[in-house]
Amino acid sequence: MIKHWRATGRKPKALLEQGECPDGFEYVWTVFERLSGARTYGMAANPITYTEMDAFSRVSREPLRPWQVEAVQRLDSLCMASRK
């Protein structure tokens, strides 16, 4: 949705309704955006995997805590559902 917004200049309704990013959650959102931007595609977009999150942590030297992994997974689930 963010990519659509940036490409078209039109903010999707779902983003308008969600409000601002909660305090302390900006890092998780940034991680999600980076991983989402590097996601793989088959016939359609593939979900972000544990392997990709692990590689992100190792390469960036920014380990993800278990709650952050879960938050990225939940964001990704919402993202994947919005693509259907």
VOGU-469617 format. One record per residue (C-alpha): residue number from 1; residue in one letter; x, y, z. Coordinates in steps of 0.25 Angstrom, whole numbers. Example, Ala and Ser with C-alpha at 12.3 -4.5 7.8 and 13.67 -1.06 7.14 Angstrom:
// VOGU-469617
(1; a; (49; -18; 31)),
(2; s; (55; -4; 29)),
This chain:
// VOGU-469617
(1; m; (0; 0; 0)),
(2; i; (11; 9; 3)),
(3; k; (18; 7; -11)),
(4; h; (4; 10; -17)),
(5; w; (3; 23; -9)),
(6; r; (17; 27; -13)),
(7; a; (15; 23; -28)),
(8; t; (1; 30; -29)),
(9; g; (1; 41; -19)),
(10; r; (-12; 35; -14)),
(11; k; (-13; 30; 0)),
(12; p; (-21; 17; 0)),
(13; k; (-33; 17; 9)),
(14; a; (-27; 6; 18)),
(15; l; (-15; 15; 21)),
(16; l; (-24; 27; 24)),
(17; e; (-33; 19; 34)),
(18; q; (-21; 13; 41)),
(19; g; (-15; 26; 47)),
(20; e; (-1; 29; 51)),
(21; c; (10; 18; 55)),
(22; p; (9; 16; 70)),
(23; d; (21; 22; 78)),
(24; g; (32; 11; 79)),
(25; f; (27; 4; 67)),
(26; e; (35; 12; 56)),
(27; y; (46; 2; 56)),
(28; v; (38; -10; 53)),
(29; w; (30; -3; 42)),
(30; t; (44; 1; 36)),
(31; v; (48; -14; 36)),
(32; f; (35; -18; 30)),
(33; e; (36; -8; 19)),
(34; r; (51; -12; 16)),
(35; l; (47; -27; 16)),
(36; s; (35; -24; 8)),
(37; g; (42; -16; -2)),
(38; a; (52; -28; -4)),
(39; r; (41; -39; -4)),
(40; t; (41; -50; -15)),
(41; y; (31; -53; -25)),
(42; g; (26; -65; -32)),
(43; m; (12; -65; -38)),
(44; a; (9; -54; -28)),
(45; a; (16; -48; -16)),
(46; n; (22; -57; -6)),
(47; p; (21; -55; 9)),
(48; i; (33; -51; 17)),
(49; t; (40; -63; 23)),
(50; y; (48; -66; 36)),
(51; t; (60; -68; 27)),
(52; e; (58; -54; 21)),
(53; m; (57; -48; 35)),
(54; d; (69; -56; 40)),
(55; a; (77; -51; 28)),
(56; f; (73; -37; 30)),
(57; s; (77; -38; 45)),
(58; r; (91; -44; 41)),
(59; v; (94; -34; 30)),
(60; s; (89; -21; 37)),
(61; r; (95; -26; 50)),
(62; e; (81; -22; 56)),
(63; p; (76; -34; 63)),
(64; l; (61; -35; 64)),
(65; r; (54; -39; 77)),
(66; p; (43; -49; 77)),
(67; w; (32; -39; 78)),
(68; q; (38; -31; 66)),
(69; v; (38; -44; 58)),
(70; e; (23; -46; 61)),
(71; a; (20; -32; 58)),
(72; v; (26; -33; 44)),
(73; q; (19; -46; 42)),
(74; r; (5; -39; 46)),
(75; l; (8; -27; 37)),
(76; d; (12; -36; 26)),
(77; s; (-1; -44; 27)),
(78; l; (-9; -32; 26)),
(79; c; (-1; -27; 14)),
(80; m; (-3; -41; 7)),
(81; a; (-18; -41; 10)),
(82; s; (-19; -27; 4)),
(83; r; (-13; -32; -9)),
(84; k; (-24; -43; -11)),
